[in-house]
Amino acid sequence: MTLKNVLEDICAEEYALPANAPAHRFKRRHRKIVNAVLYPDGLPKSERRLPLKRRILLAAAVVALAVLTGAAASYYRHNGFMFVKNKHPDIGKYYVMLVENRENAPKTIERIIYDDNVPEDFILDNTFTPEGVDEGRFIKNYYHSTERVNKFGGQGAFIGIEQCVKSFFVDPIMEDYIVTPVEVKGCKGYAISAEEAMDVIVWDSGDYIHVINGTLSVDELLEIAENMIEK
């Protein structure tokens, strides 16, 4: 007696078709074996379609995967920023931070949006503006403190605060940096940190890009960014 005869005798009424068997009775692998015995020439068309419940679950899984993929893509691409992972021929893999939506942004710095509001123990060293082709597109204030202990444990700390037009800003970020989305004064930005390098806070105020970097921790730089005075 073949397996086919046994199944037909025992399940003649209740399990006339393998698809009718309760899920707990036949595992998928066993169902395939049964189908091969009952239908050596292949499943009839009526049996080839997935059951309705499985089709619904499959469609839901596809939709969920699409949503998660979109969310992951937007994690590193929102409010004017985009991180692109490229391979540099000399230094290997690295991230490049690019700025989108430059066309409608000012081409030169028409006004200083924020007054620097650094801790009292910091002294302004220099205000730097590039000459020539970059004139009017970038301004940076340098501060130092001999009293402050820096993030590396040494005496003396440094802060640089800059404002630049969007067409000027393209900043390479090494692969070992940790990039975290943050919010500064209601604007989305990023905190960028590494163990052996300066930390950075960067955000898009709408017209301009603002950057704070230095030898303080990310939390300290973020606090300075939040306390800057908007004109």
ChimeraX commands (.cxc) that place a marker at each C-alpha (Angstrom):
marker #1 position 0.00,0.00,0.00 radius 0.5
marker #1 position 1.37,3.37,-0.99 radius 0.5
marker #1 position 1.34,6.58,1.04 radius 0.5
marker #1 position -1.30,7.86,-1.34 radius 0.5
marker #1 position -3.62,4.94,-0.51 radius 0.5
marker #1 position -3.12,5.44,3.23 radius 0.5
marker #1 position -3.90,9.15,3.04 radius 0.5
marker #1 position -6.95,8.60,0.86 radius 0.5
marker #1 position -8.34,5.99,3.25 radius 0.5
marker #1 position -7.76,7.95,6.47 radius 0.5
marker #1 position -8.46,11.45,5.23 radius 0.5
marker #1 position -10.97,10.77,2.46 radius 0.5
marker #1 position -13.54,13.26,3.72 radius 0.5
marker #1 position -11.82,15.65,6.12 radius 0.5
marker #1 position -8.55,16.03,4.24 radius 0.5
marker #1 position -9.61,15.48,0.66 radius 0.5
marker #1 position -7.16,18.22,-0.31 radius 0.5
marker #1 position -3.82,18.70,1.48 radius 0.5
marker #1 position -4.49,22.44,1.83 radius 0.5
marker #1 position -7.49,21.66,4.04 radius 0.5
marker #1 position -5.39,19.97,6.71 radius 0.5
marker #1 position -4.95,21.98,9.95 radius 0.5
marker #1 position -1.63,23.79,10.13 radius 0.5
marker #1 position -0.54,21.89,13.23 radius 0.5
marker #1 position -1.00,18.54,11.48 radius 0.5
marker #1 position 1.30,19.03,8.51 radius 0.5
marker #1 position 4.45,21.10,8.41 radius 0.5
marker #1 position 5.40,22.83,5.19 radius 0.5
marker #1 position 8.02,20.21,4.30 radius 0.5
marker #1 position 5.53,17.40,4.88 radius 0.5
marker #1 position 2.91,19.18,2.79 radius 0.5
marker #1 position 5.37,19.34,-0.10 radius 0.5
marker #1 position 5.96,15.59,0.16 radius 0.5
marker #1 position 2.23,14.90,0.29 radius 0.5
marker #1 position 1.60,17.14,-2.71 radius 0.5
marker #1 position 4.31,15.37,-4.66 radius 0.5
marker #1 position 2.63,12.01,-3.97 radius 0.5
marker #1 position -0.94,13.13,-4.64 radius 0.5
marker #1 position -0.09,15.27,-7.66 radius 0.5
marker #1 position 2.94,13.76,-9.45 radius 0.5
marker #1 position 2.20,15.91,-12.50 radius 0.5
marker #1 position 2.11,19.11,-10.45 radius 0.5
marker #1 position -0.51,20.95,-8.40 radius 0.5
marker #1 position -3.74,21.91,-10.12 radius 0.5
marker #1 position -4.24,25.64,-10.63 radius 0.5
marker #1 position -6.76,25.83,-7.78 radius 0.5
marker #1 position -4.08,24.62,-5.36 radius 0.5
marker #1 position -1.18,26.78,-6.54 radius 0.5
marker #1 position -2.33,30.06,-5.00 radius 0.5
marker #1 position -1.36,30.83,-1.44 radius 0.5
marker #1 position -4.22,30.76,1.07 radius 0.5
marker #1 position -5.83,34.18,1.62 radius 0.5
marker #1 position -4.34,34.57,5.11 radius 0.5
marker #1 position -0.83,33.97,3.82 radius 0.5
marker #1 position -1.33,36.41,0.94 radius 0.5
marker #1 position -2.46,39.10,3.39 radius 0.5
marker #1 position 0.51,38.47,5.70 radius 0.5
marker #1 position 2.93,38.54,2.77 radius 0.5
marker #1 position 1.51,41.85,1.52 radius 0.5
marker #1 position 1.74,43.33,5.04 radius 0.5
marker #1 position 5.36,42.20,5.31 radius 0.5
marker #1 position 6.22,43.86,1.98 radius 0.5
marker #1 position 4.59,47.14,3.07 radius 0.5
marker #1 position 6.36,47.06,6.46 radius 0.5
marker #1 position 9.72,46.45,4.77 radius 0.5
marker #1 position 9.14,49.40,2.43 radius 0.5
marker #1 position 8.29,51.68,5.36 radius 0.5
marker #1 position 11.38,50.60,7.31 radius 0.5
marker #1 position 13.59,51.11,4.25 radius 0.5
marker #1 position 12.22,54.63,3.79 radius 0.5
marker #1 position 12.71,55.44,7.47 radius 0.5
marker #1 position 16.30,54.20,7.37 radius 0.5
marker #1 position 17.03,56.27,4.27 radius 0.5
marker #1 position 15.58,59.43,5.83 radius 0.5
marker #1 position 17.62,58.89,9.02 radius 0.5
marker #1 position 20.73,60.23,7.26 radius 0.5
marker #1 position 18.90,62.52,4.87 radius 0.5
marker #1 position 16.69,65.27,6.22 radius 0.5
marker #1 position 16.45,69.02,6.42 radius 0.5
marker #1 position 19.18,69.83,3.94 radius 0.5
marker #1 position 21.80,67.21,4.86 radius 0.5
marker #1 position 22.89,64.01,3.22 radius 0.5
marker #1 position 25.60,61.57,4.29 radius 0.5
marker #1 position 27.20,59.62,1.44 radius 0.5
marker #1 position 29.59,56.76,2.08 radius 0.5
marker #1 position 32.36,56.75,-0.51 radius 0.5
marker #1 position 35.80,55.21,-0.87 radius 0.5
marker #1 position 38.67,57.67,-1.14 radius 0.5
marker #1 position 41.62,56.32,-3.19 radius 0.5
marker #1 position 44.16,57.33,-0.51 radius 0.5
marker #1 position 42.45,57.12,2.87 radius 0.5
marker #1 position 39.87,54.37,2.25 radius 0.5
marker #1 position 36.23,54.53,3.25 radius 0.5
marker #1 position 34.75,57.72,4.65 radius 0.5
marker #1 position 31.52,59.66,4.92 radius 0.5
marker #1 position 30.95,62.92,3.08 radius 0.5
marker #1 position 28.38,65.34,4.44 radius 0.5
marker #1 position 26.65,67.16,1.60 radius 0.5
marker #1 position 24.07,69.94,1.71 radius 0.5
marker #1 position 20.94,69.83,-0.42 radius 0.5
marker #1 position 18.54,72.60,-1.47 radius 0.5
marker #1 position 21.29,75.12,-2.22 radius 0.5
marker #1 position 19.58,76.82,-5.15 radius 0.5
marker #1 position 17.20,79.01,-3.12 radius 0.5
marker #1 position 19.70,79.78,-0.34 radius 0.5
marker #1 position 21.69,83.06,-0.19 radius 0.5
marker #1 position 24.95,83.06,-2.15 radius 0.5
marker #1 position 26.71,85.27,0.42 radius 0.5
marker #1 position 26.29,85.88,4.13 radius 0.5
marker #1 position 23.90,88.81,4.16 radius 0.5
marker #1 position 23.54,88.87,7.94 radius 0.5
marker #1 position 24.99,87.14,10.96 radius 0.5
marker #1 position 22.10,85.14,12.37 radius 0.5
marker #1 position 23.63,84.16,15.72 radius 0.5
marker #1 position 25.78,85.99,18.24 radius 0.5
marker #1 position 28.27,83.63,19.82 radius 0.5
marker #1 position 27.51,82.98,23.47 radius 0.5
marker #1 position 30.46,80.97,24.75 radius 0.5
marker #1 position 31.28,80.34,28.45 radius 0.5
marker #1 position 32.96,83.24,30.26 radius 0.5
marker #1 position 36.34,81.52,30.52 radius 0.5
marker #1 position 36.73,81.50,26.72 radius 0.5
marker #1 position 38.46,84.40,24.93 radius 0.5
marker #1 position 38.00,85.37,21.27 radius 0.5
marker #1 position 41.28,84.75,19.44 radius 0.5
marker #1 position 40.43,85.57,15.87 radius 0.5
marker #1 position 37.64,86.06,13.35 radius 0.5
marker #1 position 38.46,84.30,10.10 radius 0.5
marker #1 position 36.94,85.08,6.70 radius 0.5
marker #1 position 38.46,83.53,3.54 radius 0.5
marker #1 position 39.70,85.94,0.90 radius 0.5
marker #1 position 39.17,85.89,-2.81 radius 0.5
marker #1 position 36.56,83.56,-4.24 radius 0.5
marker #1 position 35.24,82.54,-0.82 radius 0.5
marker #1 position 34.86,86.06,0.49 radius 0.5
marker #1 position 31.46,86.71,2.02 radius 0.5
marker #1 position 30.50,83.04,2.11 radius 0.5
marker #1 position 32.09,81.92,5.36 radius 0.5
marker #1 position 32.91,83.40,8.76 radius 0.5
marker #1 position 34.41,81.66,11.77 radius 0.5
marker #1 position 35.27,82.79,15.29 radius 0.5
marker #1 position 38.04,81.07,17.21 radius 0.5
marker #1 position 37.98,80.92,21.02 radius 0.5
marker #1 position 40.33,79.42,23.59 radius 0.5
marker #1 position 40.35,78.86,27.32 radius 0.5
marker #1 position 43.48,78.18,29.35 radius 0.5
marker #1 position 41.40,77.27,32.40 radius 0.5
marker #1 position 39.21,74.61,30.81 radius 0.5
marker #1 position 40.26,70.94,30.68 radius 0.5
marker #1 position 39.61,69.59,27.19 radius 0.5
marker #1 position 37.96,66.29,26.20 radius 0.5
marker #1 position 41.39,64.63,25.91 radius 0.5
marker #1 position 42.20,65.39,29.55 radius 0.5
marker #1 position 44.71,68.17,28.85 radius 0.5
marker #1 position 44.72,71.77,30.01 radius 0.5
marker #1 position 43.33,74.30,27.55 radius 0.5
marker #1 position 40.28,74.04,25.29 radius 0.5
marker #1 position 39.37,75.35,21.85 radius 0.5
marker #1 position 36.05,76.25,20.17 radius 0.5
marker #1 position 35.36,77.27,16.59 radius 0.5
marker #1 position 31.94,78.70,15.66 radius 0.5
marker #1 position 31.15,79.24,11.99 radius 0.5
marker #1 position 28.36,80.29,9.70 radius 0.5
marker #1 position 28.52,79.60,5.98 radius 0.5
marker #1 position 26.36,79.62,2.88 radius 0.5
marker #1 position 25.11,76.25,1.71 radius 0.5
marker #1 position 27.09,76.28,-1.52 radius 0.5
marker #1 position 30.29,76.53,0.52 radius 0.5
marker #1 position 29.69,73.68,2.94 radius 0.5
marker #1 position 30.95,70.20,2.04 radius 0.5
marker #1 position 32.62,68.50,4.96 radius 0.5
marker #1 position 34.37,65.09,4.94 radius 0.5
marker #1 position 33.52,62.93,7.95 radius 0.5
marker #1 position 35.78,59.95,8.67 radius 0.5
marker #1 position 34.15,56.54,8.94 radius 0.5
marker #1 position 34.96,56.05,12.62 radius 0.5
marker #1 position 32.90,59.13,13.55 radius 0.5
marker #1 position 29.59,58.58,15.33 radius 0.5
marker #1 position 26.82,60.63,13.70 radius 0.5
marker #1 position 23.67,61.33,15.73 radius 0.5
marker #1 position 20.66,63.46,14.67 radius 0.5
marker #1 position 20.04,66.40,17.05 radius 0.5
marker #1 position 17.89,69.51,17.21 radius 0.5
marker #1 position 19.32,73.01,17.71 radius 0.5
marker #1 position 16.87,75.84,18.32 radius 0.5
marker #1 position 14.15,73.87,16.56 radius 0.5
marker #1 position 16.37,73.12,13.55 radius 0.5
marker #1 position 17.49,69.62,12.68 radius 0.5
marker #1 position 21.19,68.90,12.65 radius 0.5
marker #1 position 23.85,66.36,13.59 radius 0.5
marker #1 position 26.25,65.72,16.43 radius 0.5
marker #1 position 29.47,64.18,15.14 radius 0.5
marker #1 position 31.95,62.65,17.57 radius 0.5
marker #1 position 35.11,60.57,17.62 radius 0.5
marker #1 position 37.43,59.43,20.39 radius 0.5
marker #1 position 40.62,61.01,19.03 radius 0.5
marker #1 position 39.29,64.08,17.21 radius 0.5
marker #1 position 37.30,67.25,17.82 radius 0.5
marker #1 position 33.57,66.89,18.20 radius 0.5
marker #1 position 31.19,68.79,15.92 radius 0.5
marker #1 position 27.64,70.14,16.05 radius 0.5
marker #1 position 26.20,71.15,12.67 radius 0.5
marker #1 position 22.70,72.38,11.83 radius 0.5
marker #1 position 20.73,74.08,9.07 radius 0.5
marker #1 position 18.95,77.28,10.12 radius 0.5
marker #1 position 17.11,77.53,6.80 radius 0.5
marker #1 position 19.35,79.93,4.85 radius 0.5
marker #1 position 22.73,79.03,6.33 radius 0.5
marker #1 position 24.73,76.19,7.81 radius 0.5
marker #1 position 26.13,76.60,11.32 radius 0.5
marker #1 position 28.97,74.56,12.78 radius 0.5
marker #1 position 30.50,74.40,16.26 radius 0.5
marker #1 position 33.58,72.26,16.71 radius 0.5
marker #1 position 36.19,72.06,19.41 radius 0.5
marker #1 position 37.93,70.06,22.08 radius 0.5
marker #1 position 34.87,69.99,24.35 radius 0.5
marker #1 position 32.39,67.13,24.54 radius 0.5
marker #1 position 29.37,66.89,22.25 radius 0.5
marker #1 position 27.06,67.73,25.16 radius 0.5
marker #1 position 29.04,70.91,25.98 radius 0.5
marker #1 position 29.08,72.01,22.34 radius 0.5
marker #1 position 25.36,71.33,22.04 radius 0.5
marker #1 position 24.70,73.48,25.11 radius 0.5
marker #1 position 26.68,76.34,23.57 radius 0.5
marker #1 position 24.70,75.96,20.33 radius 0.5
marker #1 position 21.39,76.13,22.20 radius 0.5
marker #1 position 22.49,79.24,24.13 radius 0.5
marker #1 position 23.63,81.23,21.12 radius 0.5
marker #1 position 21.64,84.44,20.69 radius 0.5
marker #1 position 19.59,84.77,17.50 radius 0.5
marker #1 position 19.56,88.30,16.02 radius 0.5
marker link #1:1,2 radius 0.2
marker link #1:2,3 radius 0.2
marker link #1:3,4 radius 0.2
marker link #1:4,5 radius 0.2
marker link #1:5,6 radius 0.2
marker link #1:6,7 radius 0.2
marker link #1:7,8 radius 0.2
marker link #1:8,9 radius 0.2
marker link #1:9,10 radius 0.2
marker link #1:10,11 radius 0.2
marker link #1:11,12 radius 0.2
marker link #1:12,13 radius 0.2
marker link #1:13,14 radius 0.2
marker link #1:14,15 radius 0.2
marker link #1:15,16 radius 0.2
marker link #1:16,17 radius 0.2
marker link #1:17,18 radius 0.2
marker link #1:18,19 radius 0.2
marker link #1:19,20 radius 0.2
marker link #1:20,21 radius 0.2
marker link #1:21,22 radius 0.2
marker link #1:22,23 radius 0.2
marker link #1:23,24 radius 0.2
marker link #1:24,25 radius 0.2
marker link #1:25,26 radius 0.2
marker link #1:26,27 radius 0.2
marker link #1:27,28 radius 0.2
marker link #1:28,29 radius 0.2
marker link #1:29,30 radius 0.2
marker link #1:30,31 radius 0.2
marker link #1:31,32 radius 0.2
marker link #1:32,33 radius 0.2
marker link #1:33,34 radius 0.2
marker link #1:34,35 radius 0.2
marker link #1:35,36 radius 0.2
marker link #1:36,37 radius 0.2
marker link #1:37,38 radius 0.2
marker link #1:38,39 radius 0.2
marker link #1:39,40 radius 0.2
marker link #1:40,41 radius 0.2
marker link #1:41,42 radius 0.2
marker link #1:42,43 radius 0.2
marker link #1:43,44 radius 0.2
marker link #1:44,45 radius 0.2
marker link #1:45,46 radius 0.2
marker link #1:46,47 radius 0.2
marker link #1:47,48 radius 0.2
marker link #1:48,49 radius 0.2
marker link #1:49,50 radius 0.2
marker link #1:50,51 radius 0.2
marker link #1:51,52 radius 0.2
marker link #1:52,53 radius 0.2
marker link #1:53,54 radius 0.2
marker link #1:54,55 radius 0.2
marker link #1:55,56 radius 0.2
marker link #1:56,57 radius 0.2
marker link #1:57,58 radius 0.2
marker link #1:58,59 radius 0.2
marker link #1:59,60 radius 0.2
marker link #1:60,61 radius 0.2
marker link #1:61,62 radius 0.2
marker link #1:62,63 radius 0.2
marker link #1:63,64 radius 0.2
marker link #1:64,65 radius 0.2
marker link #1:65,66 radius 0.2
marker link #1:66,67 radius 0.2
marker link #1:67,68 radius 0.2
marker link #1:68,69 radius 0.2
marker link #1:69,70 radius 0.2
marker link #1:70,71 radius 0.2
marker link #1:71,72 radius 0.2
marker link #1:72,73 radius 0.2
marker link #1:73,74 radius 0.2
marker link #1:74,75 radius 0.2
marker link #1:75,76 radius 0.2
marker link #1:76,77 radius 0.2
marker link #1:77,78 radius 0.2
marker link #1:78,79 radius 0.2
marker link #1:79,80 radius 0.2
marker link #1:80,81 radius 0.2
marker link #1:81,82 radius 0.2
marker link #1:82,83 radius 0.2
marker link #1:83,84 radius 0.2
marker link #1:84,85 radius 0.2
marker link #1:85,86 radius 0.2
marker link #1:86,87 radius 0.2
marker link #1:87,88 radius 0.2
marker link #1:88,89 radius 0.2
marker link #1:89,90 radius 0.2
marker link #1:90,91 radius 0.2
marker link #1:91,92 radius 0.2
marker link #1:92,93 radius 0.2
marker link #1:93,94 radius 0.2
marker link #1:94,95 radius 0.2
marker link #1:95,96 radius 0.2
marker link #1:96,97 radius 0.2
marker link #1:97,98 radius 0.2
marker link #1:98,99 radius 0.2
marker link #1:99,100 radius 0.2
marker link #1:100,101 radius 0.2
marker link #1:101,102 radius 0.2
marker link #1:102,103 radius 0.2
marker link #1:103,104 radius 0.2
marker link #1:104,105 radius 0.2
marker link #1:105,106 radius 0.2
marker link #1:106,107 radius 0.2
marker link #1:107,108 radius 0.2
marker link #1:108,109 radius 0.2
marker link #1:109,110 radius 0.2
marker link #1:110,111 radius 0.2
marker link #1:111,112 radius 0.2
marker link #1:112,113 radius 0.2
marker link #1:113,114 radius 0.2
marker link #1:114,115 radius 0.2
marker link #1:115,116 radius 0.2
marker link #1:116,117 radius 0.2
marker link #1:117,118 radius 0.2
marker link #1:118,119 radius 0.2
marker link #1:119,120 radius 0.2
marker link #1:120,121 radius 0.2
marker link #1:121,122 radius 0.2
marker link #1:122,123 radius 0.2
marker link #1:123,124 radius 0.2
marker link #1:124,125 radius 0.2
marker link #1:125,126 radius 0.2
marker link #1:126,127 radius 0.2
marker link #1:127,128 radius 0.2
marker link #1:128,129 radius 0.2
marker link #1:129,130 radius 0.2
marker link #1:130,131 radius 0.2
marker link #1:131,132 radius 0.2
marker link #1:132,133 radius 0.2
marker link #1:133,134 radius 0.2
marker link #1:134,135 radius 0.2
marker link #1:135,136 radius 0.2
marker link #1:136,137 radius 0.2
marker link #1:137,138 radius 0.2
marker link #1:138,139 radius 0.2
marker link #1:139,140 radius 0.2
marker link #1:140,141 radius 0.2
marker link #1:141,142 radius 0.2
marker link #1:142,143 radius 0.2
marker link #1:143,144 radius 0.2
marker link #1:144,145 radius 0.2
marker link #1:145,146 radius 0.2
marker link #1:146,147 radius 0.2
marker link #1:147,148 radius 0.2
marker link #1:148,149 radius 0.2
marker link #1:149,150 radius 0.2
marker link #1:150,151 radius 0.2
marker link #1:151,152 radius 0.2
marker link #1:152,153 radius 0.2
marker link #1:153,154 radius 0.2
marker link #1:154,155 radius 0.2
marker link #1:155,156 radius 0.2
marker link #1:156,157 radius 0.2
marker link #1:157,158 radius 0.2
marker link #1:158,159 radius 0.2
marker link #1:159,160 radius 0.2
marker link #1:160,161 radius 0.2
marker link #1:161,162 radius 0.2
marker link #1:162,163 radius 0.2
marker link #1:163,164 radius 0.2
marker link #1:164,165 radius 0.2
marker link #1:165,166 radius 0.2
marker link #1:166,167 radius 0.2
marker link #1:167,168 radius 0.2
marker link #1:168,169 radius 0.2
marker link #1:169,170 radius 0.2
marker link #1:170,171 radius 0.2
marker link #1:171,172 radius 0.2
marker link #1:172,173 radius 0.2
marker link #1:173,174 radius 0.2
marker link #1:174,175 radius 0.2
marker link #1:175,176 radius 0.2
marker link #1:176,177 radius 0.2
marker link #1:177,178 radius 0.2
marker link #1:178,179 radius 0.2
marker link #1:179,180 radius 0.2
marker link #1:180,181 radius 0.2
marker link #1:181,182 radius 0.2
marker link #1:182,183 radius 0.2
marker link #1:183,184 radius 0.2
marker link #1:184,185 radius 0.2
marker link #1:185,186 radius 0.2
marker link #1:186,187 radius 0.2
marker link #1:187,188 radius 0.2
marker link #1:188,189 radius 0.2
marker link #1:189,190 radius 0.2
marker link #1:190,191 radius 0.2
marker link #1:191,192 radius 0.2
marker link #1:192,193 radius 0.2
marker link #1:193,194 radius 0.2
marker link #1:194,195 radius 0.2
marker link #1:195,196 radius 0.2
marker link #1:196,197 radius 0.2
marker link #1:197,198 radius 0.2
marker link #1:198,199 radius 0.2
marker link #1:199,200 radius 0.2
marker link #1:200,201 radius 0.2
marker link #1:201,202 radius 0.2
marker link #1:202,203 radius 0.2
marker link #1:203,204 radius 0.2
marker link #1:204,205 radius 0.2
marker link #1:205,206 radius 0.2
marker link #1:206,207 radius 0.2
marker link #1:207,208 radius 0.2
marker link #1:208,209 radius 0.2
marker link #1:209,210 radius 0.2
marker link #1:210,211 radius 0.2
marker link #1:211,212 radius 0.2
marker link #1:212,213 radius 0.2
marker link #1:213,214 radius 0.2
marker link #1:214,215 radius 0.2
marker link #1:215,216 radius 0.2
marker link #1:216,217 radius 0.2
marker link #1:217,218 radius 0.2
marker link #1:218,219 radius 0.2
marker link #1:219,220 radius 0.2
marker link #1:220,221 radius 0.2
marker link #1:221,222 radius 0.2
marker link #1:222,223 radius 0.2
marker link #1:223,224 radius 0.2
marker link #1:224,225 radius 0.2
marker link #1:225,226 radius 0.2
marker link #1:226,227 radius 0.2
marker link #1:227,228 radius 0.2
marker link #1:228,229 radius 0.2
marker link #1:229,230 radius 0.2
marker link #1:230,231 radius 0.2
view
